[in-house]
Amino acid sequence: MSKYKIGEIVIIMKNKTDHEFEIGEKVKISSIGEDGDIFTAEKLDGCEEWCISEDEVTRIAE
């Protein structure tokens, strides 16, 4: 089970899966795979979506 939720905004911290997000970019989680580790995220404007792994992102500090 993933520690993140669909719709959650997170920050890209790494690039292990060859996504095209920028490091430090805020993205929205759009789906979570059955294993809970690999999921898709999209740019906040919705123009691009890439597969990422859970260890490539972090929560936004409140």
PyMOL Python script that loads the backbone (N, CA, C, O; Angstrom):
from pymol import cmd

cmd.read_pdbstr("""\
ATOM      1  N   MET A   1       0.838  -1.185   0.000  1.00  0.00           N
ATOM      2  CA  MET A   1       0.000   0.000   0.000  1.00  0.00           C
ATOM      3  C   MET A   1       0.883   1.249   0.000  1.00  0.00           C
ATOM      4  O   MET A   1       1.852   1.330   0.754  1.00  0.00           O
ATOM      5  N   SER A   2       0.549   2.195  -0.828  1.00  0.00           N
ATOM      6  CA  SER A   2       1.328   3.428  -0.950  1.00  0.00           C
ATOM      7  C   SER A   2       1.055   4.359   0.220  1.00  0.00           C
ATOM      8  O   SER A   2      -0.042   4.372   0.778  1.00  0.00           O
ATOM      9  N   LYS A   3       2.067   5.138   0.584  1.00  0.00           N
ATOM     10  CA  LYS A   3       1.867   6.151   1.622  1.00  0.00           C
ATOM     11  C   LYS A   3       1.277   7.427   1.039  1.00  0.00           C
ATOM     12  O   LYS A   3       0.968   8.363   1.776  1.00  0.00           O
ATOM     13  N   TYR A   4       1.118   7.469  -0.291  1.00  0.00           N
ATOM     14  CA  TYR A   4       0.534   8.627  -0.963  1.00  0.00           C
ATOM     15  C   TYR A   4      -0.871   8.296  -1.444  1.00  0.00           C
ATOM     16  O   TYR A   4      -1.255   7.128  -1.513  1.00  0.00           O
ATOM     17  N   LYS A   5      -1.642   9.339  -1.779  1.00  0.00           N
ATOM     18  CA  LYS A   5      -3.015   9.164  -2.242  1.00  0.00           C
ATOM     19  C   LYS A   5      -3.189   9.803  -3.616  1.00  0.00           C
ATOM     20  O   LYS A   5      -2.492  10.755  -3.965  1.00  0.00           O
ATOM     21  N   ILE A   6      -4.121   9.271  -4.378  1.00  0.00           N
ATOM     22  CA  ILE A   6      -4.457   9.876  -5.667  1.00  0.00           C
ATOM     23  C   ILE A   6      -4.938  11.301  -5.417  1.00  0.00           C
ATOM     24  O   ILE A   6      -5.752  11.551  -4.528  1.00  0.00           O
ATOM     25  N   GLY A   7      -4.422  12.228  -6.217  1.00  0.00           N
ATOM     26  CA  GLY A   7      -4.778  13.636  -6.073  1.00  0.00           C
ATOM     27  C   GLY A   7      -3.822  14.426  -5.200  1.00  0.00           C
ATOM     28  O   GLY A   7      -3.866  15.656  -5.180  1.00  0.00           O
ATOM     29  N   GLU A   8      -2.952  13.721  -4.473  1.00  0.00           N
ATOM     30  CA  GLU A   8      -1.996  14.400  -3.602  1.00  0.00           C
ATOM     31  C   GLU A   8      -0.920  15.101  -4.433  1.00  0.00           C
ATOM     32  O   GLU A   8      -0.448  14.565  -5.436  1.00  0.00           O
ATOM     33  N   ILE A   9      -0.541  16.302  -4.003  1.00  0.00           N
ATOM     34  CA  ILE A   9       0.532  17.057  -4.648  1.00  0.00           C
ATOM     35  C   ILE A   9       1.835  16.715  -3.930  1.00  0.00           C
ATOM     36  O   ILE A   9       1.919  16.800  -2.704  1.00  0.00           O
ATOM     37  N   VAL A  10       2.850  16.329  -4.702  1.00  0.00           N
ATOM     38  CA  VAL A  10       4.156  15.941  -4.156  1.00  0.00           C
ATOM     39  C   VAL A  10       5.252  16.662  -4.936  1.00  0.00           C
ATOM     40  O   VAL A  10       4.988  17.279  -5.968  1.00  0.00           O
ATOM     41  N   ILE A  11       6.481  16.579  -4.433  1.00  0.00           N
ATOM     42  CA  ILE A  11       7.630  17.196  -5.090  1.00  0.00           C
ATOM     43  C   ILE A  11       8.545  16.105  -5.628  1.00  0.00           C
ATOM     44  O   ILE A  11       8.858  15.145  -4.923  1.00  0.00           O
ATOM     45  N   ILE A  12       8.970  16.253  -6.868  1.00  0.00           N
ATOM     46  CA  ILE A  12       9.917  15.318  -7.486  1.00  0.00           C
ATOM     47  C   ILE A  12      11.300  15.548  -6.879  1.00  0.00           C
ATOM     48  O   ILE A  12      11.807  16.670  -6.888  1.00  0.00           O
ATOM     49  N   MET A  13      11.909  14.478  -6.351  1.00  0.00           N
ATOM     50  CA  MET A  13      13.227  14.575  -5.718  1.00  0.00           C
ATOM     51  C   MET A  13      14.312  13.801  -6.473  1.00  0.00           C
ATOM     52  O   MET A  13      15.497  14.095  -6.318  1.00  0.00           O
ATOM     53  N   LYS A  14      13.917  12.812  -7.292  1.00  0.00           N
ATOM     54  CA  LYS A  14      14.868  11.961  -8.015  1.00  0.00           C
ATOM     55  C   LYS A  14      14.296  11.624  -9.383  1.00  0.00           C
ATOM     56  O   LYS A  14      13.121  11.869  -9.659  1.00  0.00           O
ATOM     57  N   ASN A  15      15.143  11.059 -10.234  1.00  0.00           N
ATOM     58  CA  ASN A  15      14.674  10.554 -11.526  1.00  0.00           C
ATOM     59  C   ASN A  15      15.321   9.196 -11.779  1.00  0.00           C
ATOM     60  O   ASN A  15      16.410   9.111 -12.346  1.00  0.00           O
ATOM     61  N   LYS A  16      14.639   8.141 -11.354  1.00  0.00           N
ATOM     62  CA  LYS A  16      15.113   6.768 -11.558  1.00  0.00           C
ATOM     63  C   LYS A  16      14.365   6.067 -12.689  1.00  0.00           C
ATOM     64  O   LYS A  16      14.824   5.038 -13.185  1.00  0.00           O
ATOM     65  N   THR A  17      13.228   6.605 -13.100  1.00  0.00           N
ATOM     66  CA  THR A  17      12.369   5.934 -14.082  1.00  0.00           C
ATOM     67  C   THR A  17      12.316   6.666 -15.417  1.00  0.00           C
ATOM     68  O   THR A  17      11.429   6.407 -16.230  1.00  0.00           O
ATOM     69  N   ASP A  18      13.248   7.569 -15.646  1.00  0.00           N
ATOM     70  CA  ASP A  18      13.334   8.320 -16.904  1.00  0.00           C
ATOM     71  C   ASP A  18      12.095   9.163 -17.202  1.00  0.00           C
ATOM     72  O   ASP A  18      11.754   9.375 -18.366  1.00  0.00           O
ATOM     73  N   HIS A  19      11.418   9.646 -16.155  1.00  0.00           N
ATOM     74  CA  HIS A  19      10.316  10.588 -16.381  1.00  0.00           C
ATOM     75  C   HIS A  19      10.915  11.915 -16.849  1.00  0.00           C
ATOM     76  O   HIS A  19      12.129  12.112 -16.779  1.00  0.00           O
ATOM     77  N   GLU A  20      10.078  12.805 -17.317  1.00  0.00           N
ATOM     78  CA  GLU A  20      10.576  14.092 -17.806  1.00  0.00           C
ATOM     79  C   GLU A  20      10.166  15.261 -16.918  1.00  0.00           C
ATOM     80  O   GLU A  20      10.125  16.405 -17.371  1.00  0.00           O
ATOM     81  N   PHE A  21       9.862  14.974 -15.651  1.00  0.00           N
ATOM     82  CA  PHE A  21       9.622  16.052 -14.699  1.00  0.00           C
ATOM     83  C   PHE A  21      10.961  16.649 -14.283  1.00  0.00           C
ATOM     84  O   PHE A  21      11.992  15.978 -14.334  1.00  0.00           O
ATOM     85  N   GLU A  22      10.938  17.912 -13.871  1.00  0.00           N
ATOM     86  CA  GLU A  22      12.131  18.567 -13.346  1.00  0.00           C
ATOM     87  C   GLU A  22      12.279  18.219 -11.864  1.00  0.00           C
ATOM     88  O   GLU A  22      11.281  18.091 -11.155  1.00  0.00           O
ATOM     89  N   ILE A  23      13.515  18.067 -11.397  1.00  0.00           N
ATOM     90  CA  ILE A  23      13.751  17.880  -9.968  1.00  0.00           C
ATOM     91  C   ILE A  23      13.257  19.145  -9.265  1.00  0.00           C
ATOM     92  O   ILE A  23      13.577  20.258  -9.683  1.00  0.00           O
ATOM     93  N   GLY A  24      12.484  18.971  -8.202  1.00  0.00           N
ATOM     94  CA  GLY A  24      11.905  20.098  -7.475  1.00  0.00           C
ATOM     95  C   GLY A  24      10.519  20.495  -7.950  1.00  0.00           C
ATOM     96  O   GLY A  24       9.859  21.320  -7.317  1.00  0.00           O
ATOM     97  N   GLU A  25      10.067  19.916  -9.061  1.00  0.00           N
ATOM     98  CA  GLU A  25       8.749  20.246  -9.608  1.00  0.00           C
ATOM     99  C   GLU A  25       7.638  19.631  -8.753  1.00  0.00           C
ATOM    100  O   GLU A  25       7.765  18.504  -8.273  1.00  0.00           O
ATOM    101  N   LYS A  26       6.556  20.379  -8.570  1.00  0.00           N
ATOM    102  CA  LYS A  26       5.368  19.859  -7.892  1.00  0.00           C
ATOM    103  C   LYS A  26       4.496  19.170  -8.929  1.00  0.00           C
ATOM    104  O   LYS A  26       4.245  19.714 -10.004  1.00  0.00           O
ATOM    105  N   VAL A  27       4.036  17.963  -8.597  1.00  0.00           N
ATOM    106  CA  VAL A  27       3.177  17.182  -9.488  1.00  0.00           C
ATOM    107  C   VAL A  27       2.033  16.581  -8.685  1.00  0.00           C
ATOM    108  O   VAL A  27       2.089  16.519  -7.456  1.00  0.00           O
ATOM    109  N   LYS A  28       0.993  16.138  -9.389  1.00  0.00           N
ATOM    110  CA  LYS A  28      -0.167  15.520  -8.738  1.00  0.00           C
ATOM    111  C   LYS A  28      -0.201  14.039  -9.068  1.00  0.00           C
ATOM    112  O   LYS A  28      -0.100  13.661 -10.235  1.00  0.00           O
ATOM    113  N   ILE A  29      -0.340  13.202  -8.060  1.00  0.00           N
ATOM    114  CA  ILE A  29      -0.449  11.756  -8.267  1.00  0.00           C
ATOM    115  C   ILE A  29      -1.794  11.462  -8.925  1.00  0.00           C
ATOM    116  O   ILE A  29      -2.843  11.862  -8.420  1.00  0.00           O
ATOM    117  N   SER A  30      -1.752  10.754 -10.061  1.00  0.00           N
ATOM    118  CA  SER A  30      -2.981  10.487 -10.808  1.00  0.00           C
ATOM    119  C   SER A  30      -3.432   9.031 -10.750  1.00  0.00           C
ATOM    120  O   SER A  30      -4.603   8.746 -10.999  1.00  0.00           O
ATOM    121  N   SER A  31      -2.534   8.109 -10.431  1.00  0.00           N
ATOM    122  CA  SER A  31      -2.921   6.707 -10.227  1.00  0.00           C
ATOM    123  C   SER A  31      -1.847   6.010  -9.411  1.00  0.00           C
ATOM    124  O   SER A  31      -0.693   6.436  -9.378  1.00  0.00           O
ATOM    125  N   ILE A  32      -2.246   4.934  -8.756  1.00  0.00           N
ATOM    126  CA  ILE A  32      -1.317   4.140  -7.947  1.00  0.00           C
ATOM    127  C   ILE A  32      -1.462   2.688  -8.376  1.00  0.00           C
ATOM    128  O   ILE A  32      -2.571   2.155  -8.420  1.00  0.00           O
ATOM    129  N   GLY A  33      -0.330   2.045  -8.696  1.00  0.00           N
ATOM    130  CA  GLY A  33      -0.348   0.651  -9.115  1.00  0.00           C
ATOM    131  C   GLY A  33      -0.734  -0.283  -7.984  1.00  0.00           C
ATOM    132  O   GLY A  33      -0.743   0.110  -6.818  1.00  0.00           O
ATOM    133  N   GLU A  34      -1.050  -1.514  -8.331  1.00  0.00           N
ATOM    134  CA  GLU A  34      -1.470  -2.506  -7.341  1.00  0.00           C
ATOM    135  C   GLU A  34      -0.417  -2.756  -6.278  1.00  0.00           C
ATOM    136  O   GLU A  34      -0.756  -3.020  -5.124  1.00  0.00           O
ATOM    137  N   ASP A  35       0.864  -2.678  -6.649  1.00  0.00           N
ATOM    138  CA  ASP A  35       1.921  -2.917  -5.662  1.00  0.00           C
ATOM    139  C   ASP A  35       2.148  -1.704  -4.764  1.00  0.00           C
ATOM    140  O   ASP A  35       2.843  -1.808  -3.754  1.00  0.00           O
ATOM    141  N   GLY A  36       1.571  -0.557  -5.119  1.00  0.00           N
ATOM    142  CA  GLY A  36       1.677   0.643  -4.294  1.00  0.00           C
ATOM    143  C   GLY A  36       2.968   1.410  -4.467  1.00  0.00           C
ATOM    144  O   GLY A  36       3.120   2.481  -3.879  1.00  0.00           O
ATOM    145  N   ASP A  37       3.910   0.902  -5.257  1.00  0.00           N
ATOM    146  CA  ASP A  37       5.196   1.587  -5.408  1.00  0.00           C
ATOM    147  C   ASP A  37       5.278   2.399  -6.696  1.00  0.00           C
ATOM    148  O   ASP A  37       5.743   3.539  -6.677  1.00  0.00           O
ATOM    149  N   ILE A  38       4.839   1.836  -7.799  1.00  0.00           N
ATOM    150  CA  ILE A  38       4.886   2.546  -9.073  1.00  0.00           C
ATOM    151  C   ILE A  38       3.530   3.203  -9.309  1.00  0.00           C
ATOM    152  O   ILE A  38       2.487   2.562  -9.178  1.00  0.00           O
ATOM    153  N   PHE A  39       3.555   4.480  -9.655  1.00  0.00           N
ATOM    154  CA  PHE A  39       2.311   5.167  -9.955  1.00  0.00           C
ATOM    155  C   PHE A  39       2.555   6.216 -11.020  1.00  0.00           C
ATOM    156  O   PHE A  39       3.692   6.443 -11.432  1.00  0.00           O
ATOM    157  N   THR A  40       1.481   6.855 -11.465  1.00  0.00           N
ATOM    158  CA  THR A  40       1.627   7.931 -12.438  1.00  0.00           C
ATOM    159  C   THR A  40       1.357   9.257 -11.748  1.00  0.00           C
ATOM    160  O   THR A  40       0.592   9.347 -10.788  1.00  0.00           O
ATOM    161  N   ALA A  41       2.011  10.278 -12.273  1.00  0.00           N
ATOM    162  CA  ALA A  41       1.807  11.635 -11.782  1.00  0.00           C
ATOM    163  C   ALA A  41       1.710  12.546 -12.991  1.00  0.00           C
ATOM    164  O   ALA A  41       2.228  12.241 -14.065  1.00  0.00           O
ATOM    165  N   GLU A  42       1.039  13.667 -12.794  1.00  0.00           N
ATOM    166  CA  GLU A  42       0.882  14.617 -13.885  1.00  0.00           C
ATOM    167  C   GLU A  42       1.323  16.002 -13.453  1.00  0.00           C
ATOM    168  O   GLU A  42       1.289  16.349 -12.273  1.00  0.00           O
ATOM    169  N   LYS A  43       1.741  16.789 -14.446  1.00  0.00           N
ATOM    170  CA  LYS A  43       2.060  18.187 -14.174  1.00  0.00           C
ATOM    171  C   LYS A  43       0.797  18.860 -13.641  1.00  0.00           C
ATOM    172  O   LYS A  43      -0.314  18.418 -13.935  1.00  0.00           O
ATOM    173  N   LEU A  44       0.963  19.915 -12.868  1.00  0.00           N
ATOM    174  CA  LEU A  44      -0.192  20.572 -12.270  1.00  0.00           C
ATOM    175  C   LEU A  44      -1.137  21.159 -13.308  1.00  0.00           C
ATOM    176  O   LEU A  44      -2.323  21.335 -13.027  1.00  0.00           O
ATOM    177  N   ASP A  45      -0.638  21.466 -14.503  1.00  0.00           N
ATOM    178  CA  ASP A  45      -1.527  21.958 -15.559  1.00  0.00           C
ATOM    179  C   ASP A  45      -2.144  20.817 -16.372  1.00  0.00           C
ATOM    180  O   ASP A  45      -2.926  21.060 -17.292  1.00  0.00           O
ATOM    181  N   GLY A  46      -1.786  19.560 -16.029  1.00  0.00           N
ATOM    182  CA  GLY A  46      -2.368  18.389 -16.674  1.00  0.00           C
ATOM    183  C   GLY A  46      -1.831  18.073 -18.059  1.00  0.00           C
ATOM    184  O   GLY A  46      -2.347  17.176 -18.725  1.00  0.00           O
ATOM    185  N   CYS A  47      -0.794  18.796 -18.513  1.00  0.00           N
ATOM    186  CA  CYS A  47      -0.339  18.620 -19.899  1.00  0.00           C
ATOM    187  C   CYS A  47       0.546  17.397 -20.115  1.00  0.00           C
ATOM    188  O   CYS A  47       0.681  16.945 -21.252  1.00  0.00           O
ATOM    189  N   GLU A  48       1.154  16.846 -19.064  1.00  0.00           N
ATOM    190  CA  GLU A  48       2.014  15.665 -19.207  1.00  0.00           C
ATOM    191  C   GLU A  48       1.798  14.727 -18.029  1.00  0.00           C
ATOM    192  O   GLU A  48       1.496  15.160 -16.917  1.00  0.00           O
ATOM    193  N   GLU A  49       1.959  13.422 -18.295  1.00  0.00           N
ATOM    194  CA  GLU A  49       1.840  12.406 -17.249  1.00  0.00           C
ATOM    195  C   GLU A  49       2.957  11.391 -17.444  1.00  0.00           C
ATOM    196  O   GLU A  49       3.236  10.976 -18.569  1.00  0.00           O
ATOM    197  N   TRP A  50       3.596  10.991 -16.346  1.00  0.00           N
ATOM    198  CA  TRP A  50       4.716  10.046 -16.403  1.00  0.00           C
ATOM    199  C   TRP A  50       4.598   9.034 -15.274  1.00  0.00           C
ATOM    200  O   TRP A  50       4.016   9.319 -14.227  1.00  0.00           O
ATOM    201  N   CYS A  51       5.159   7.843 -15.499  1.00  0.00           N
ATOM    202  CA  CYS A  51       5.273   6.847 -14.436  1.00  0.00           C
ATOM    203  C   CYS A  51       6.441   7.235 -13.538  1.00  0.00           C
ATOM    204  O   CYS A  51       7.508   7.621 -14.016  1.00  0.00           O
ATOM    205  N   ILE A  52       6.226   7.128 -12.247  1.00  0.00           N
ATOM    206  CA  ILE A  52       7.276   7.407 -11.270  1.00  0.00           C
ATOM    207  C   ILE A  52       7.191   6.362 -10.170  1.00  0.00           C
ATOM    208  O   ILE A  52       6.182   5.670 -10.034  1.00  0.00           O
ATOM    209  N   SER A  53       8.255   6.251  -9.387  1.00  0.00           N
ATOM    210  CA  SER A  53       8.223   5.345  -8.241  1.00  0.00           C
ATOM    211  C   SER A  53       8.102   6.167  -6.963  1.00  0.00           C
ATOM    212  O   SER A  53       8.450   7.347  -6.923  1.00  0.00           O
ATOM    213  N   GLU A  54       7.607   5.519  -5.937  1.00  0.00           N
ATOM    214  CA  GLU A  54       7.344   6.188  -4.670  1.00  0.00           C
ATOM    215  C   GLU A  54       8.587   6.863  -4.096  1.00  0.00           C
ATOM    216  O   GLU A  54       8.479   7.918  -3.471  1.00  0.00           O
ATOM    217  N   ASP A  55       9.761   6.275  -4.296  1.00  0.00           N
ATOM    218  CA  ASP A  55      10.971   6.856  -3.706  1.00  0.00           C
ATOM    219  C   ASP A  55      11.545   8.022  -4.511  1.00  0.00           C
ATOM    220  O   ASP A  55      12.610   8.538  -4.171  1.00  0.00           O
ATOM    221  N   GLU A  56      10.858   8.443  -5.569  1.00  0.00           N
ATOM    222  CA  GLU A  56      11.294   9.608  -6.346  1.00  0.00           C
ATOM    223  C   GLU A  56      10.628  10.901  -5.883  1.00  0.00           C
ATOM    224  O   GLU A  56      10.977  11.979  -6.364  1.00  0.00           O
ATOM    225  N   VAL A  57       9.687  10.810  -4.967  1.00  0.00           N
ATOM    226  CA  VAL A  57       8.925  11.987  -4.541  1.00  0.00           C
ATOM    227  C   VAL A  57       8.938  12.136  -3.025  1.00  0.00           C
ATOM    228  O   VAL A  57       9.292  11.214  -2.290  1.00  0.00           O
ATOM    229  N   THR A  58       8.546  13.313  -2.586  1.00  0.00           N
ATOM    230  CA  THR A  58       8.377  13.567  -1.161  1.00  0.00           C
ATOM    231  C   THR A  58       7.159  14.461  -0.973  1.00  0.00           C
ATOM    232  O   THR A  58       6.746  15.169  -1.891  1.00  0.00           O
ATOM    233  N   ARG A  59       6.600  14.419   0.212  1.00  0.00           N
ATOM    234  CA  ARG A  59       5.461  15.282   0.527  1.00  0.00           C
ATOM    235  C   ARG A  59       5.916  16.733   0.639  1.00  0.00           C
ATOM    236  O   ARG A  59       7.075  17.019   0.938  1.00  0.00           O
ATOM    237  N   ILE A  60       4.990  17.625   0.397  1.00  0.00           N
ATOM    238  CA  ILE A  60       5.248  19.051   0.578  1.00  0.00           C
ATOM    239  C   ILE A  60       5.149  19.341   2.070  1.00  0.00           C
ATOM    240  O   ILE A  60       4.162  18.983   2.712  1.00  0.00           O
ATOM    241  N   ALA A  61       6.172  19.989   2.619  1.00  0.00           N
ATOM    242  CA  ALA A  61       6.163  20.338   4.045  1.00  0.00           C
ATOM    243  C   ALA A  61       5.062  21.361   4.303  1.00  0.00           C
ATOM    244  O   ALA A  61       4.874  22.306   3.537  1.00  0.00           O
ATOM    245  N   GLU A  62       4.349  21.151   5.391  1.00  0.00           N
ATOM    246  CA  GLU A  62       3.254  22.077   5.723  1.00  0.00           C
ATOM    247  C   GLU A  62       3.697  23.111   6.714  1.00  0.00           C
ATOM    248  O   GLU A  62       2.906  23.969   7.105  1.00  0.00           O
TER     249      GLU A  62
END
""", "prot")
cmd.dss("prot")
cmd.show_as("cartoon", "prot")
cmd.util.cbc("prot")
cmd.orient("prot")
